């Protein structure tokens, strides 16, 4: 038996051994693995919530006339991808628009065809992924609770949801920008491997291939090359070389490709001069304005590069300038700089206005209006919290607080300042401001954490900086800024709805919407001044005339075509429609005079030839009609109305092999899938292949036939020849 003293010592020793205790002495802290698992669950839930919300929004959007509609840049990108499918990746033209988005669309369109919905679902997945990336970056920058709150803001930020539902590059660029910031924040600089610098260079280059001015992010990227204490200079130089290598891997092939197709050295795009002139011209307002002639539709989108929008056709028609791609950029740059030099005070005011617009609570639409989508499809995101009214003040305060957050914080300050600075020389729209949001979200995270710390410690110095920054942000984001009046918004929405209904083959509803817009204009006056306003009114009158023609009210359409041409004498499509209306009304002399004037407009010669070809065909002069249609496609190979008229004429005269050759050339020039299927069906019928004709016609949307009487007439002929399908 042990001695009593030894037993007492043994009992004391046993009592100090914690493994024998059945109850913990205090709260247990979760392990690192448990924290990681909790965060994975939280971000997984965030991803699902963000994705489900976006899919729910797309479902609601599908019930509106906005669904499946492509306008302006959206249609250009969509057709550009189709061109790449037909002609391969090298393409034909230098890049006026950034090529990243259409080259991403290319494989998506190759798989899913003309269906837009799969693309929007893919973008919804990308948007949900971006929210998770920003949440995780905010967690590393601050703390998990702040990170999750920031993830919720990003997941339900109205403009993020809005752009994920559009065929525009903003959704893709937002994902890449979020990924870039996530890499910067997650990485411990400068100890990481060279692969991180290679990754940063590649990401910045990809962004630059979407918007060339994003290349300026190479400037803050040099912050990441900072040397640790005692580190040799050669190490920093290797990092710099790796960063540049990553950038060059993406940029150099595009650079060489532009040289190969144009003979000019164009590093990214050649739209710098044009965009500079939009922001610095007599018409400039700080936002997007029309600065060249209204040649809507004269050069139909069907090729690559975005060349339809570069203004060269207008310069050739109005000033006789035959400019190369790079030459046109130099021309517009010189015009913009000349205006800035001769109007220094107005230029300075425009700069201040654009800075204010960039950080204002208002959104400035260019392609689509988020307010209209919200009104028709329901909420886009969270009220207030999902808007710049909430995010902007937090981000501006974060600009003052972020420099104390080492390399990542300083990178965020550079990011936000550069995204503002590179936009101000041009013009401000919701699309451009959207690229500020990833940085603004993370700056808001820093403000949020500093606010929590101050509420706990109540340090006077930090409180002054924090509250002062927030107050400055609230004031700055609510400074007076230009914006649409209530009447202007209602007018624009009525015009847009009329156009969408017309595209969907409902001219009756289109007429109703157009008449509402005209009534608003008669009560409130002109909504937009200058050339931009003239272009918008001309489009309204032209589209209203088209809708009236589709309803068989041709006599009523003629005066609206006349009003369109008076508003915008360079509106070539309206001129073409007016000339046709004059011929239908028996006013041939007026039609001849107008077509002669049309020949002097950008793309107008081909359109005048089409008009004359149709007239010759109606009068039975078929050989002359064919010559005129051939003349039109030689002048403008992308004028699909000329191709379809030529194909129909050749089919009608029984020359099927020539019609087949014309069909192949038309598809190569950018004939739409719908038009191609209808005319392929016509050819199949004439060749006796009734089954193929039925199959082709079955895939044609009825809305497309309702909106195009000529196409509907061809479809009617095919149906009469094929008869009902076999049982």
C-alpha positions as CSV (number, residue, x, y, z in Angstrom):
1,X,0.0,0.0,0.0
2,X,1.3,3.5,-0.7
3,X,2.2,5.8,2.0
4,X,-0.4,8.4,2.9
5,X,1.8,11.3,1.6
6,X,2.4,9.5,-1.7
7,X,-1.3,8.8,-2.1
8,X,-2.1,12.4,-1.6
9,X,0.5,13.5,-4.2
10,X,-1.0,10.9,-6.6
11,X,-4.5,12.2,-6.2
12,X,-3.3,15.8,-6.8
13,X,-1.5,14.8,-10.0
14,X,-4.5,12.9,-11.3
15,X,-6.7,15.8,-10.6
16,X,-4.6,18.0,-12.8
17,X,-4.8,15.7,-15.8
18,X,-7.5,17.2,-18.0
19,X,-8.3,14.0,-20.0
20,X,-10.1,12.5,-17.1
21,X,-12.4,15.5,-16.7
22,X,-15.9,14.8,-18.0
23,X,-17.0,18.5,-18.3
24,X,-15.0,21.3,-20.1
25,X,-13.6,24.0,-17.9
26,X,-14.7,26.7,-20.5
27,X,-16.0,27.3,-24.0
28,X,-14.2,25.4,-26.8
29,X,-13.0,27.4,-29.9
30,X,-13.7,25.8,-33.3
31,X,-10.7,24.4,-35.1
32,X,-9.4,25.9,-38.4
33,X,-11.0,23.0,-40.3
34,X,-14.4,23.6,-38.7
35,X,-14.2,27.3,-39.6
36,X,-13.3,26.4,-43.1
37,X,-16.2,24.0,-43.4
38,X,-18.6,26.6,-42.0
39,X,-17.4,29.1,-44.6
40,X,-17.8,26.6,-47.4
41,X,-21.4,26.0,-46.3
42,X,-22.1,29.7,-46.1
43,X,-20.6,30.5,-49.5
44,X,-22.3,27.5,-51.0
45,X,-25.6,28.7,-49.7
46,X,-24.8,32.2,-51.0
47,X,-24.0,30.8,-54.5
48,X,-27.3,28.9,-54.6
49,X,-29.3,31.9,-53.4
50,X,-27.7,34.2,-56.0
51,X,-28.2,31.7,-58.8
52,X,-31.8,30.9,-57.9
53,X,-32.6,34.6,-57.7
54,X,-31.1,35.2,-61.2
55,X,-32.9,32.2,-62.7
56,X,-36.2,33.4,-61.1
57,X,-35.5,36.9,-62.7
58,X,-34.9,35.3,-66.1
59,X,-38.2,33.4,-65.8
60,X,-40.0,36.6,-65.0
61,X,-38.2,38.4,-67.9
62,X,-39.3,35.6,-70.2
63,X,-43.0,36.7,-69.7
64,X,-42.3,40.2,-71.0
65,X,-41.9,41.7,-74.5
66,X,-38.2,42.3,-73.5
67,X,-37.4,38.6,-73.6
68,X,-35.1,37.4,-76.4
69,X,-34.8,40.9,-77.9
70,X,-31.4,42.1,-79.1
71,X,-30.7,45.7,-79.6
72,X,-27.6,47.7,-80.8
73,X,-24.4,46.2,-79.3
74,X,-26.2,43.1,-78.2
75,X,-27.2,42.2,-81.7
76,X,-23.7,43.1,-83.0
77,X,-22.0,40.7,-80.5
78,X,-24.5,38.0,-81.3
79,X,-24.0,38.3,-85.1
80,X,-20.2,38.6,-84.6
81,X,-20.2,35.2,-82.9
82,X,-22.3,33.7,-85.8
83,X,-19.7,35.1,-88.2
84,X,-16.9,33.4,-86.3
85,X,-18.8,30.1,-86.5
86,X,-19.0,30.4,-90.2
87,X,-15.6,31.8,-91.0
88,X,-13.3,30.7,-88.2
89,X,-11.4,32.6,-85.4
90,X,-9.2,34.9,-87.5
91,X,-12.1,36.9,-88.9
92,X,-12.0,39.7,-91.4
93,X,-11.9,43.1,-89.8
94,X,-9.8,44.9,-87.1
95,X,-11.4,45.2,-83.7
96,X,-13.5,48.3,-83.1
97,X,-15.2,46.7,-80.2
98,X,-13.3,44.5,-77.6
99,X,-13.2,40.9,-79.0
100,X,-13.3,39.0,-75.7
101,X,-17.1,38.7,-75.4
102,X,-18.0,37.6,-78.9
103,X,-15.1,35.1,-78.8
104,X,-16.6,33.6,-75.6
105,X,-20.1,33.7,-77.3
106,X,-18.7,31.8,-80.3
107,X,-18.5,28.2,-78.7
108,X,-21.8,28.9,-76.8
109,X,-23.6,29.7,-80.0
110,X,-21.9,26.8,-81.7
111,X,-23.5,24.5,-79.1
112,X,-26.9,26.1,-78.5
113,X,-27.5,27.9,-81.8
114,X,-29.9,30.8,-81.9
115,X,-31.2,30.2,-78.4
116,X,-30.4,33.1,-76.1
117,X,-31.6,31.6,-72.8
118,X,-28.7,29.1,-72.4
119,X,-26.3,32.0,-72.6
120,X,-28.2,34.0,-69.9
121,X,-28.2,30.9,-67.7
122,X,-24.4,30.6,-68.1
123,X,-24.1,34.3,-67.2
124,X,-26.3,33.8,-64.2
125,X,-23.9,31.1,-63.0
126,X,-21.0,33.5,-63.6
127,X,-22.8,36.2,-61.6
128,X,-23.3,33.9,-58.7
129,X,-19.7,32.8,-58.8
130,X,-18.6,36.5,-58.8
131,X,-20.6,37.1,-55.6
132,X,-18.8,34.2,-53.9
133,X,-15.4,35.4,-55.0
134,X,-16.1,38.9,-53.6
135,X,-17.4,37.4,-50.4
136,X,-14.3,35.4,-49.9
137,X,-12.1,38.3,-50.8
138,X,-13.9,40.4,-48.2
139,X,-13.5,37.7,-45.6
140,X,-9.7,37.7,-46.1
141,X,-9.6,41.5,-46.1
142,X,-11.8,41.8,-43.0
143,X,-13.7,39.0,-41.2
144,X,-16.2,36.2,-42.1
145,X,-19.3,38.1,-41.0
146,X,-18.4,41.1,-43.1
147,X,-17.5,38.8,-46.0
148,X,-20.8,37.2,-45.9
149,X,-22.6,40.5,-45.8
150,X,-20.6,41.7,-48.8
151,X,-21.5,38.5,-50.6
152,X,-25.2,39.2,-50.1
153,X,-24.8,42.7,-51.5
154,X,-23.0,41.4,-54.5
155,X,-25.5,38.5,-55.0
156,X,-28.5,40.8,-55.0
157,X,-27.0,44.0,-56.4
158,X,-29.5,45.2,-58.9
159,X,-27.2,46.1,-61.7
160,X,-25.4,42.8,-61.4
161,X,-28.6,40.9,-61.9
162,X,-29.6,43.2,-64.7
163,X,-26.4,42.8,-66.7
164,X,-26.4,39.0,-66.1
165,X,-29.7,39.0,-68.1
166,X,-28.4,40.9,-71.1
167,X,-26.3,39.9,-74.1
168,X,-23.5,42.4,-73.2
169,X,-20.0,41.9,-72.1
170,X,-20.5,43.4,-68.6
171,X,-21.4,40.1,-67.0
172,X,-18.3,38.4,-68.2
173,X,-16.0,41.3,-67.3
174,X,-17.5,41.6,-63.8
175,X,-16.7,38.0,-63.2
176,X,-13.1,38.5,-64.4
177,X,-12.7,41.7,-62.3
178,X,-14.0,39.8,-59.2
179,X,-11.5,37.0,-59.9
180,X,-8.7,39.5,-60.3
181,X,-9.4,41.2,-57.0
182,X,-9.9,37.8,-55.3
183,X,-6.5,36.7,-56.4
184,X,-4.9,40.0,-55.2
185,X,-6.6,39.9,-51.8
186,X,-6.1,36.2,-51.2
187,X,-2.4,36.1,-52.1
188,X,0.3,37.1,-49.6
189,X,2.6,39.4,-51.5
190,X,5.5,39.1,-52.3
191,X,6.2,35.6,-51.0
192,X,4.0,33.7,-53.5
193,X,5.3,31.8,-56.5
194,X,5.8,33.3,-59.9
195,X,2.6,31.6,-61.2
196,X,0.5,34.2,-59.3
197,X,2.2,37.0,-61.2
198,X,1.6,35.2,-64.4
199,X,-2.1,34.8,-63.4
200,X,-2.5,38.5,-62.7
201,X,-1.0,39.4,-66.1
202,X,-3.3,37.1,-67.9
203,X,-6.4,38.4,-66.1
204,X,-5.6,42.0,-66.8
205,X,-4.9,41.2,-70.5
206,X,-8.3,39.4,-70.7
207,X,-10.0,42.5,-69.2
208,X,-8.2,44.7,-71.7
209,X,-9.5,42.5,-74.6
210,X,-13.0,43.4,-73.3
211,X,-12.3,47.1,-72.6
212,X,-8.9,48.3,-73.8
213,X,-8.7,50.9,-71.0
214,X,-8.5,48.1,-68.4
215,X,-4.9,47.7,-69.4
216,X,-4.2,50.6,-66.9
217,X,-4.6,48.0,-64.1
218,X,-1.0,47.1,-64.9
219,X,-0.1,50.3,-62.9
220,X,-1.3,49.0,-59.5
221,X,-0.1,45.5,-60.4
222,X,3.4,46.9,-59.9
223,X,2.5,47.3,-56.2
224,X,2.5,43.5,-56.1
225,X,6.2,43.4,-57.0
226,X,7.2,45.0,-53.7
227,X,10.5,43.5,-52.3
228,X,10.7,41.9,-48.9
229,X,13.4,43.0,-46.5
230,X,16.8,41.7,-47.7
231,X,15.3,40.3,-51.0
232,X,17.6,40.8,-54.0
233,X,16.5,43.0,-56.9
234,X,16.7,40.1,-59.3
235,X,13.7,38.5,-57.6
236,X,11.5,41.6,-58.2
237,X,12.7,41.7,-61.8
238,X,11.7,38.1,-62.3
239,X,8.2,38.9,-61.0
240,X,7.9,41.9,-63.3
241,X,9.0,39.8,-66.3
242,X,6.4,37.1,-65.4
243,X,3.7,39.6,-65.0
244,X,4.5,41.1,-68.4
245,X,4.7,37.6,-69.9
246,X,1.1,36.8,-68.7
247,X,-0.1,40.0,-70.2
248,X,1.7,39.3,-73.5
249,X,0.3,35.8,-73.8
250,X,-3.1,37.2,-74.5
251,X,-2.4,40.6,-76.0
252,X,0.3,39.8,-78.6
253,X,-1.7,37.3,-80.7
254,X,-4.5,39.9,-80.9
255,X,-2.0,42.5,-81.8
256,X,-0.6,40.3,-84.6
257,X,-4.1,39.4,-85.8
258,X,-5.1,43.0,-86.2
259,X,-2.0,43.7,-88.2
260,X,-2.7,40.7,-90.4
261,X,-6.3,41.7,-91.3
262,X,-5.8,45.5,-91.5
263,X,-2.2,46.1,-92.3
264,X,-2.1,48.5,-89.3
265,X,-0.7,48.1,-85.7
266,X,-3.8,48.2,-83.5
267,X,-2.8,46.9,-80.0
268,X,-6.4,46.3,-78.8
269,X,-9.2,48.2,-80.6
270,X,-9.4,51.4,-82.7
271,X,-12.4,53.0,-80.9
272,X,-10.4,55.3,-78.6
273,X,-10.7,58.3,-80.9
274,X,-14.4,57.8,-81.6
275,X,-15.3,57.4,-77.9
276,X,-13.1,60.4,-77.0
277,X,-15.1,62.5,-79.5
278,X,-18.4,61.3,-78.0
279,X,-17.3,62.7,-74.7
280,X,-15.7,65.9,-76.1
281,X,-17.8,67.4,-78.8
282,X,-20.5,70.0,-79.3
283,X,-23.1,67.3,-78.6
284,X,-21.3,66.0,-75.4
285,X,-23.4,65.9,-72.2
286,X,-21.3,63.5,-70.1
287,X,-23.3,60.5,-71.2
288,X,-23.7,58.7,-74.5
289,X,-24.8,60.9,-77.4
290,X,-25.1,60.5,-81.2
291,X,-22.3,62.4,-82.9
292,X,-22.4,61.1,-86.5
293,X,-25.1,60.8,-89.1
294,X,-28.0,58.5,-88.5
295,X,-27.4,55.6,-90.8
296,X,-29.4,53.1,-88.8
297,X,-29.6,49.8,-90.7
298,X,-27.6,51.0,-93.7
299,X,-24.7,48.8,-92.7
300,X,-26.3,45.7,-91.2
301,X,-24.4,43.9,-88.5
302,X,-23.2,40.6,-89.9
303,X,-19.4,40.7,-89.8
304,X,-16.8,40.8,-87.0
305,X,-15.0,43.6,-85.3
306,X,-17.9,45.9,-84.7
307,X,-17.0,47.9,-87.8
308,X,-20.7,48.9,-88.4
309,X,-20.3,51.4,-85.5
310,X,-17.0,53.0,-86.2
311,X,-18.5,56.1,-88.1
312,X,-16.2,55.6,-91.2
313,X,-19.1,55.1,-93.6
314,X,-20.7,58.4,-92.4
315,X,-17.4,60.3,-92.8
316,X,-17.0,58.9,-96.3
317,X,-20.5,59.9,-97.3
318,X,-20.6,63.4,-95.7
319,X,-17.0,64.5,-95.9
320,X,-15.5,62.3,-98.6
321,X,-12.9,60.9,-96.1
322,X,-11.7,57.4,-96.9
323,X,-10.1,56.5,-93.7
324,X,-8.4,53.3,-92.5
325,X,-9.3,51.8,-89.1
326,X,-6.4,53.4,-87.2
327,X,-6.8,56.5,-89.4
328,X,-10.4,57.0,-88.2
329,X,-9.3,56.8,-84.6
330,X,-6.7,59.5,-85.2
331,X,-9.2,61.6,-86.9
332,X,-11.7,61.5,-84.1
333,X,-8.9,62.0,-81.5
334,X,-7.8,65.2,-83.3
335,X,-11.4,66.4,-83.5
336,X,-11.9,65.8,-79.7
337,X,-8.6,67.5,-78.8
338,X,-9.4,70.5,-81.0
339,X,-12.8,70.9,-79.3
340,X,-11.2,70.6,-75.9
341,X,-8.6,73.2,-76.7
342,X,-11.1,75.7,-78.1
343,X,-13.6,75.1,-75.3
344,X,-11.5,74.7,-72.2
345,X,-14.2,75.9,-69.7
346,X,-16.9,73.6,-71.0
347,X,-14.4,70.7,-71.2
348,X,-13.5,71.3,-67.5
349,X,-17.2,71.3,-66.6
350,X,-17.8,68.1,-68.5
351,X,-14.9,66.4,-66.7
352,X,-16.3,67.4,-63.3
353,X,-19.8,66.4,-64.4
354,X,-18.5,62.9,-65.5
355,X,-16.7,62.4,-62.2
356,X,-19.9,63.2,-60.4
357,X,-21.9,60.9,-62.7
358,X,-19.5,58.1,-62.0
359,X,-20.2,58.2,-58.3
360,X,-23.8,59.4,-58.3
361,X,-26.7,57.3,-57.1
362,X,-28.3,57.6,-60.6
363,X,-27.7,54.9,-63.3
364,X,-27.2,56.3,-66.9
365,X,-28.5,53.8,-69.5
366,X,-27.0,53.4,-72.9
367,X,-28.2,50.1,-74.4
368,X,-31.0,49.1,-72.0
369,X,-32.7,50.9,-69.1
370,X,-32.8,49.0,-65.8
371,X,-35.8,50.9,-64.6
372,X,-37.8,49.6,-67.6
373,X,-36.8,46.0,-66.9
374,X,-37.7,46.5,-63.2
375,X,-41.1,47.8,-64.1
376,X,-41.9,45.0,-66.5
377,X,-40.1,42.0,-64.9
378,X,-40.3,42.9,-61.2
379,X,-37.5,43.5,-58.7
380,X,-33.9,43.2,-59.9
381,X,-32.3,42.8,-56.5
382,X,-32.5,44.0,-52.9
383,X,-34.1,47.5,-52.4
384,X,-31.6,50.1,-51.2
385,X,-28.9,47.6,-50.1
386,X,-28.6,46.4,-53.7
387,X,-28.1,49.9,-55.1
388,X,-25.3,52.4,-55.5
389,X,-27.1,54.7,-53.0
390,X,-26.1,52.2,-50.3
391,X,-22.8,51.0,-51.7
392,X,-21.4,54.4,-53.0
393,X,-20.9,56.1,-49.6
394,X,-19.4,53.0,-48.0
395,X,-16.9,52.7,-50.9
396,X,-15.9,56.4,-50.9
397,X,-15.2,56.1,-47.1
398,X,-13.2,53.0,-47.9
399,X,-10.9,55.0,-50.1
400,X,-9.7,56.8,-47.0
401,X,-9.4,53.7,-44.9
402,X,-8.0,51.1,-47.4
403,X,-4.4,52.4,-47.6
404,X,-3.9,51.0,-44.1
405,X,-4.6,47.5,-45.3
406,X,-1.2,46.8,-46.8
407,X,-0.8,45.9,-50.5
408,X,-4.3,44.6,-51.1
409,X,-5.9,47.8,-49.6
410,X,-3.7,50.1,-51.7
411,X,-4.5,48.0,-54.8
412,X,-8.2,48.6,-54.2
413,X,-7.7,52.3,-53.9
414,X,-5.8,52.3,-57.2
415,X,-8.5,50.1,-58.8
416,X,-11.3,52.4,-57.9
417,X,-9.5,55.6,-58.8
418,X,-8.3,54.2,-62.1
419,X,-11.7,52.9,-63.1
420,X,-13.0,56.4,-62.6
421,X,-10.1,58.2,-64.2
422,X,-10.1,56.1,-67.4
423,X,-13.8,56.7,-67.9
424,X,-13.9,60.4,-67.4
425,X,-12.2,61.4,-70.7
426,X,-14.9,59.5,-72.6
427,X,-18.5,59.3,-71.3
428,X,-20.3,57.7,-68.4
429,X,-23.0,55.0,-68.7
430,X,-24.3,52.3,-66.4
431,X,-22.2,49.8,-68.4
432,X,-19.0,51.7,-67.6
433,X,-19.7,52.4,-64.0
434,X,-20.5,48.7,-63.5
435,X,-16.8,47.9,-63.7
436,X,-16.2,50.1,-60.6
437,X,-18.5,47.9,-58.5
438,X,-16.1,44.9,-57.7
439,X,-13.6,47.3,-56.1
440,X,-16.4,49.4,-54.5
441,X,-17.8,46.3,-52.8
442,X,-14.4,45.4,-51.2
443,X,-13.8,49.1,-50.2
444,X,-17.3,48.9,-48.5
445,X,-16.1,45.8,-46.6
446,X,-13.2,47.8,-45.1
447,X,-15.6,50.5,-44.1
448,X,-17.9,48.0,-42.5
449,X,-15.2,46.5,-40.4
450,X,-13.8,49.8,-39.3
451,X,-17.4,50.8,-38.3
452,X,-17.6,47.6,-36.1
453,X,-14.3,48.3,-34.5
454,X,-15.2,51.9,-33.8
455,X,-18.5,50.9,-32.3
456,X,-16.7,48.6,-29.9
457,X,-13.7,50.8,-29.0
458,X,-15.0,54.3,-29.6
459,X,-11.6,55.7,-30.6
460,X,-12.1,59.4,-31.4
461,X,-9.4,59.7,-34.1
462,X,-10.8,56.7,-36.1
463,X,-14.3,57.9,-35.5
464,X,-13.6,61.3,-37.1
465,X,-12.1,59.7,-40.1
466,X,-14.8,57.1,-40.5
467,X,-17.8,59.4,-39.9
468,X,-16.3,62.1,-42.0
469,X,-15.7,59.7,-44.9
470,X,-19.2,58.4,-44.7
471,X,-20.7,61.9,-44.6
472,X,-18.5,62.9,-47.6
473,X,-19.7,59.8,-49.5
474,X,-23.4,60.5,-48.8
475,X,-23.0,64.1,-50.1
476,X,-20.8,63.2,-53.1
477,X,-23.2,60.5,-54.3
478,X,-26.2,62.8,-54.1
479,X,-24.8,65.9,-55.8
480,X,-27.0,67.3,-58.5
481,X,-26.5,65.4,-61.7
482,X,-28.3,65.2,-65.1
483,X,-31.1,62.7,-65.4
484,X,-34.3,61.9,-67.3
485,X,-37.5,63.6,-66.3
486,X,-40.6,61.5,-65.5
487,X,-42.0,62.4,-68.9
488,X,-38.7,61.5,-70.6
489,X,-38.6,58.1,-69.0
490,X,-42.2,57.4,-69.9
491,X,-41.6,58.5,-73.5
492,X,-38.5,56.3,-73.8
493,X,-40.2,53.3,-72.3
494,X,-43.2,53.6,-74.7
495,X,-40.8,53.9,-77.7
496,X,-38.8,50.8,-76.5
497,X,-41.9,48.7,-75.9
498,X,-43.3,49.6,-79.3
499,X,-40.1,48.4,-80.9
500,X,-40.1,45.2,-78.9
501,X,-43.7,44.4,-79.8
502,X,-43.0,45.0,-83.4
503,X,-40.0,42.6,-83.3
504,X,-42.4,40.0,-81.7
505,X,-44.8,40.3,-84.6
506,X,-47.5,42.3,-82.7
507,X,-47.8,45.5,-84.8
508,X,-51.2,46.2,-83.1
509,X,-49.5,46.5,-79.7
510,X,-46.6,48.3,-81.2
511,X,-48.9,51.0,-82.7
512,X,-50.5,51.5,-79.3
513,X,-47.1,52.0,-77.6
514,X,-45.9,54.4,-80.3
515,X,-49.0,56.4,-80.1
516,X,-48.5,56.7,-76.4
517,X,-45.0,58.1,-76.9
518,X,-46.3,60.6,-79.5
519,X,-49.0,61.7,-77.1
520,X,-46.4,62.2,-74.3
521,X,-44.2,64.2,-76.7
522,X,-47.1,66.4,-77.8
523,X,-47.9,67.2,-74.1
524,X,-44.4,67.7,-72.8
525,X,-42.3,68.8,-75.8
526,X,-39.1,67.2,-77.0
527,X,-37.6,64.8,-74.5
528,X,-34.0,65.0,-75.8
529,X,-32.3,67.9,-77.6
530,X,-29.6,67.9,-80.2
531,X,-28.6,65.2,-82.7
532,X,-29.3,62.4,-80.2
533,X,-32.9,63.6,-79.7
534,X,-33.4,63.9,-83.5
535,X,-32.1,60.4,-84.0
536,X,-34.5,59.0,-81.3
537,X,-37.5,60.8,-82.7
538,X,-36.7,59.7,-86.2
539,X,-36.5,56.1,-85.0
540,X,-39.9,56.5,-83.3
541,X,-41.6,57.9,-86.5
542,X,-40.0,55.3,-88.7
543,X,-40.9,52.4,-86.5
544,X,-44.5,53.7,-86.2
545,X,-44.7,53.9,-89.9
546,X,-43.5,50.3,-90.2
547,X,-46.1,49.1,-87.7
548,X,-48.9,50.9,-89.6
549,X,-47.8,49.3,-92.9
550,X,-47.9,45.9,-91.3
551,X,-51.5,46.6,-90.3
552,X,-52.4,47.6,-93.9
553,X,-52.6,51.3,-93.0
554,X,-50.1,52.4,-95.7
555,X,-51.6,55.8,-96.3
556,X,-51.3,56.7,-92.6
557,X,-47.7,55.5,-92.6
558,X,-46.4,57.9,-95.3
559,X,-46.5,61.2,-93.3
560,X,-44.7,59.5,-90.4
561,X,-41.9,58.4,-92.7
562,X,-41.7,62.0,-93.9
563,X,-41.4,63.2,-90.3
564,X,-38.6,60.7,-89.7
565,X,-36.6,62.0,-92.6
566,X,-37.2,65.7,-91.6
567,X,-35.9,64.9,-88.1
568,X,-32.8,63.1,-89.3
569,X,-32.0,63.6,-93.0
570,X,-29.3,61.0,-92.8
571,X,-31.6,58.2,-91.6
572,X,-31.1,56.0,-94.6
573,X,-33.6,53.3,-93.7
574,X,-36.3,55.9,-93.2
575,X,-35.4,57.4,-96.6
576,X,-35.7,54.0,-98.2
577,X,-39.1,53.4,-96.6
578,X,-40.4,56.8,-97.6
579,X,-39.3,56.2,-101.2
580,X,-41.2,53.0,-101.3
581,X,-44.3,54.7,-99.7
582,X,-44.1,57.3,-102.4
583,X,-44.1,54.6,-105.1
584,X,-47.0,52.8,-103.6
585,X,-48.9,56.1,-103.5
586,X,-48.1,56.7,-107.2
587,X,-45.7,59.6,-106.6
588,X,-42.9,58.2,-108.7
589,X,-41.1,61.6,-109.2
590,X,-40.8,62.1,-105.5
591,X,-39.6,58.5,-105.1
592,X,-36.9,59.0,-107.8
593,X,-35.7,62.2,-106.2
594,X,-35.5,60.6,-102.8
595,X,-33.6,57.6,-104.1
596,X,-31.2,59.9,-105.9
597,X,-30.5,61.7,-102.6
598,X,-30.2,58.3,-100.8
599,X,-27.3,57.3,-103.1
600,X,-25.2,60.0,-101.4
601,X,-25.7,58.7,-97.9
602,X,-23.6,56.1,-96.1
603,X,-24.8,52.7,-97.4
604,X,-27.6,54.4,-99.4
605,X,-26.5,53.4,-102.9
606,X,-27.2,49.8,-102.2
607,X,-30.6,50.6,-100.6
608,X,-31.6,52.7,-103.5
609,X,-30.7,49.9,-105.9
610,X,-32.9,47.5,-103.8
611,X,-35.8,49.9,-104.1
612,X,-35.5,50.1,-107.9
613,X,-35.1,46.4,-108.1
614,X,-38.4,45.8,-106.3
615,X,-40.1,48.3,-108.6
616,X,-38.7,46.7,-111.7
617,X,-39.8,43.2,-110.5
618,X,-43.3,44.5,-109.8
619,X,-43.4,45.9,-113.4
620,X,-42.2,42.5,-114.8
621,X,-38.7,43.7,-115.8
622,X,-37.1,40.7,-114.1
623,X,-33.7,40.9,-115.8
624,X,-33.3,44.5,-114.8
625,X,-34.5,43.7,-111.2
626,X,-31.8,41.0,-111.0
627,X,-29.1,43.3,-112.2
628,X,-30.1,45.9,-109.5
629,X,-30.2,43.4,-106.7
630,X,-26.7,42.2,-107.8
631,X,-25.6,45.8,-107.8
632,X,-26.9,46.2,-104.3
633,X,-25.1,43.1,-102.9
634,X,-21.9,44.2,-104.5
635,X,-22.1,47.6,-102.9
636,X,-23.1,46.2,-99.5
637,X,-22.7,42.4,-99.1
638,X,-24.4,42.6,-95.7
639,X,-27.7,44.0,-97.0
640,X,-29.7,40.9,-96.5
641,X,-32.9,42.3,-98.1
642,X,-31.0,42.5,-101.4
643,X,-29.8,38.9,-101.1
644,X,-33.2,37.5,-100.3
645,X,-34.8,39.4,-103.2
646,X,-32.1,38.0,-105.5
647,X,-32.6,34.5,-104.3
648,X,-36.4,34.7,-104.7
649,X,-36.1,36.1,-108.2
650,X,-33.7,33.3,-109.2
651,X,-36.0,30.6,-107.7
652,X,-39.0,32.2,-109.4
653,X,-37.3,32.0,-112.8
654,X,-36.3,28.3,-112.2
655,X,-32.5,28.9,-111.9
656,X,-32.1,26.8,-108.8
657,X,-28.3,26.3,-109.0
658,X,-27.8,30.1,-109.2
659,X,-30.2,30.5,-106.3
660,X,-28.2,28.0,-104.3
661,X,-25.0,29.8,-105.0
662,X,-26.6,33.1,-104.0
663,X,-27.8,31.5,-100.8
664,X,-24.3,30.3,-99.9
665,X,-22.9,33.8,-100.5
666,X,-25.7,35.4,-98.5
667,X,-25.1,33.1,-95.5
668,X,-21.4,33.9,-95.7
669,X,-22.2,37.6,-95.7
670,X,-24.3,37.3,-92.5
671,X,-27.8,36.2,-93.5
672,X,-29.7,35.5,-90.3
673,X,-30.5,31.9,-89.3
674,X,-34.3,32.6,-89.5
675,X,-34.1,34.1,-93.0
676,X,-31.7,31.3,-94.2
677,X,-34.1,28.6,-93.0
678,X,-37.1,30.1,-94.8
679,X,-35.2,30.5,-98.1
680,X,-33.5,27.1,-97.7
681,X,-37.1,25.7,-97.3
682,X,-38.1,27.5,-100.5
683,X,-35.2,26.0,-102.4
684,X,-35.9,22.5,-100.9
685,X,-39.5,22.7,-102.1
686,X,-38.4,23.7,-105.7
687,X,-35.9,20.8,-105.6
688,X,-38.7,18.4,-104.6
689,X,-37.4,17.7,-101.1
690,X,-40.6,18.4,-99.2
691,X,-39.6,16.7,-96.0
692,X,-36.5,19.0,-95.6
693,X,-38.7,22.0,-96.4
694,X,-41.2,21.1,-93.7
695,X,-38.3,20.5,-91.1
696,X,-36.7,23.8,-91.9
697,X,-39.9,25.8,-91.7
698,X,-41.0,24.1,-88.5
699,X,-37.9,25.7,-86.8
700,X,-38.8,29.2,-87.8
701,X,-40.4,31.3,-84.9
702,X,-43.9,32.5,-85.7
703,X,-43.0,35.9,-84.2
704,X,-40.3,36.3,-86.9
705,X,-42.9,35.7,-89.7
706,X,-45.4,38.0,-88.1
707,X,-42.9,40.8,-88.0
708,X,-41.7,40.4,-91.6
709,X,-44.4,40.4,-94.3
710,X,-41.9,39.4,-97.0
711,X,-40.7,36.4,-95.0
712,X,-44.2,35.5,-94.1
713,X,-45.1,35.4,-97.8
714,X,-42.2,33.1,-98.6
715,X,-43.3,30.8,-95.8
716,X,-46.8,30.8,-97.1
717,X,-45.6,29.6,-100.5
718,X,-43.6,26.8,-98.9
719,X,-46.6,25.6,-96.9
720,X,-48.8,25.6,-99.9
721,X,-46.3,23.5,-101.9
722,X,-45.5,21.1,-99.1
723,X,-49.1,20.5,-97.9
724,X,-49.8,18.8,-94.5
725,X,-47.0,16.5,-93.1
726,X,-47.4,12.8,-93.7
727,X,-49.1,10.8,-90.9
